[in-house]
Amino acid sequence: MAISQSRARRKATGGRYIDYRKKRQHELGREPSFTKLGKKRVLVLRVMGANRKLRMLRADTANLYDPKSKSFRQIKIKTITDNPANRHFIRRNIMTKGSVIDTELGKARITSRPGQDGIINAVLIS
């Protein structure tokens, strides 16, 4: 069955909406990419309007911004220490926006969306 990003079938009260039409092509979604820790692997997708979307499947480096020195460096990722999106993502080493990673320079928070942007940008927090 297709993944849809249309209105939910049920109301907030639990009652059902009556379907008035079928799913439309512009409402279709895709499975999440679940960016993991590993050798860099990026998937290029064709999306609506013949545009391209880069999906990062695996990564082992991040573009790290240091607020003290105001400089960027490409740093190796050791592990994922915290993920507010889902606590089970930590065990599976899945990176999303907002997750905290352990790098060679210390802990950093991811500011980009790896599954959407195809790149990992992070800001040093300690």
N, C-alpha and C positions, 0 to 999 in steps of 0.2 A: 504494500500500500504506500502511496506517495506521502512524503512529509509535507504538510501544509502549514503556512503561516497566516491562515485566514482566522476569522472570528471563531471562538470556542463554540462547541455544540451545546454546552450547558450554561445557564445563567448563574449569577453569583448565589442565587437562592437554591440552586440545584435543579430548577425546572429546565426543560429542553427548548431550544430554539427549533423551529420548523425550517428545514432546508428549503430554500427558494431557488437555488441553482447549484450546479456542479462546481467542482474545484476549477480554478483558472490557472493558466500556465504562469502568470506573474505572481501567484500566491505560493508557488512551490518553493520548498526549502531543500537543504541538503543535510546529510549527517555531519555532526561536528568533527573537526579534524584531530582534536586531542594531541596537541604538540607535545612530544616527549623528549627526553634527554637522550642524545645520541649523535652520531655523525650526521652532518647537515643534509637534509633532504627537503626540497621544495616542490610542490605540485602547482602547475599553472592551469587555471580553470577559465573557460569562456563563460561569461555571465551575461545578463541582460544588456542589450544595446551593443553587443559584440565587444564588450569591455573585458579586461583580464583581471583575475583575482589570484594573488599568490597565497597558497596555503602551505604553511610551514608544518611538515610532519614530524621532523626531528631537528634538533639543534644542540650544539655544544658550546657555542659562543654567544655573547651578548654585547651590544653597543652600550657601554656603561658611562653614565654622566656623573662626574664628581662635582658636587656643588661648591666645595671648598676651593678647588683649583680651577673650576669652571672649564673643565676640559672633558673630551670624550676619549674613551679607550675601548678597544675590542678585547674582552676578557673571557676566559674560559669559565664555564659554569660547572661547579662541583656537584651540587644537588639542589633539590627543591625543599625548603624548610617549612613554608606555610602557604596555604591557598584558601582565601576566603570564599571562593566560588563553591568548593566542595572539599570536605575534609579527607575524602578518600582519594583525591587527586595527588596528595602528598606521597602516599605509598606507591602509586603508579607512576610517579615522576612526570605528571602532566602540568604544563605551564599555560596559564591564562593571564589576562590583564589583572594586575593587582597581586599576583602571587609573589612571594618572597623567595629569592634564590640565594644560594651561598656561592660566592665567587672567590677568586684569589685575593681580592682587595677587601672583602667583607661581605656583609649582607646587602642586597639590593632589591628594590621593588620594580616589577615589570610595568612599564607604562604604555606599551603598544599592545595590539591584539595579534598575536602570532598566527592564529588560524585564519585571520582576515588580511593581514598586512604582509605576511611572509618574512617578517624581520622581528628581532627581539631587541627592544630598547629598554633600558633600565636606569634607575637613579639610585645611587649609593645612599644607604640609610645608616650604616654604622661601619 
